[in-house]
Amino acid sequence: MTNEWIDLPDLKAVSKAQADGWEIEHYRRMFDSSDGWYNWPGTQWNEIAHYRGRPAQPKMKKVKMLCYLITGSLEWLIEGKSVDMRWIRVPAQDIEIEIPA
């Protein structure tokens, strides 16, 4: 799966991308510094606007991994898992990662 954005030059390309469940953005030119790509709500079309799309990306969620010193090496476990009371917590090495939801 690619996360590269592809130009959608016309209504036909945007319609196909929408039917295929793609993420679609449109470029909005503002009068202040907020020019940029925004999520397209899919409810209107503007012939002079720029559109781009990409296949839907997997939904991700953040989880906290807690670090423990176990028999001489550092190990990480998802927060909330049961642990052996002999393991030594190393909070300074905790990390947050993203995994598929």
N, C-alpha and C positions, 0 to 999 in steps of 0.2 A: 504494500500500500504506500502511496506517495503522499507527502504533505506539501508538495509543490503546488502553488496556485496556478491555474490555467486561465488565460483570457477567455472571456465569453463575449464575443464581438457582436452578437445580435440576439433578438428575441428567441429565435429557434434554439440557439445554444443554451441560453438561460433556462428556457422551458425544459429542455432535455435534462440539464443538470438538476433542476428542481425535481423532475419526475424520478430521477435516479437517486434522490435523497442526498445530494451533495450539499456541502456548506457553500453559501454564496454570499459574497460581499459586493458592495458598490462604493465607488469613490465619491465622496461629497466634498465639494469645494465650499468653504465657509468664508465669511468676511473677517474672521479672526484667525488665530493660529491653530484651530482644530481641524484643518483639512486632513483627510485621510480615509482609509478603508473602514467601513462600518458593516456590521451584519445586515444583510438585506432581509426585510421582513416578509418579502414574497407577496406583497399586496399591490404593488404598483410598478409600472415600467416607464422608463424615460429613455427615449431614443438617443439622446446625446450623452447619457450617463455612461460610465465605464463600469463593467461588471467582471468579476473573476470568481472562480469556483475551484473546489477540490473535493475528492471523495470524502465522505463523512469520516472523521477521525474517531477512534475508539474513545469512549468516555473514561476519564481517569479520575482517581480519587487519591488524596494525600493520606498517608499513614505514618505514624511515628514509630520508629524502630529504636528500642531501648538497648543500650549496650551493657554487657556483662562480661566480667573476667571469669572464664570457665577453664579450669585446669591449665592455666598458663597462656591462654589465647583469648583475644577479644571476640565476642560473638554478639550478634544483634537479633532481637526477637521483636515481633510486632507487639506493641503496647497492649496489655490486657491478657497476654498468655501467662499460664502458670509457670512459675520458676522454682528452681531448687534453692532453698534457703542458704545453701553453702556458696552460691554464686555471689560474686562481689559486683555491685552496681557501679558503673562508670558513667554518670550522667553527662559529663563533659563531652563524651563521644556519641551521644544520642544523635540520630539523624532523622530527617523527614524525607520520604520518597513518594513518587507517584506510581500507582499500579492501576491496571484496568479495573474499572468499577464493576 
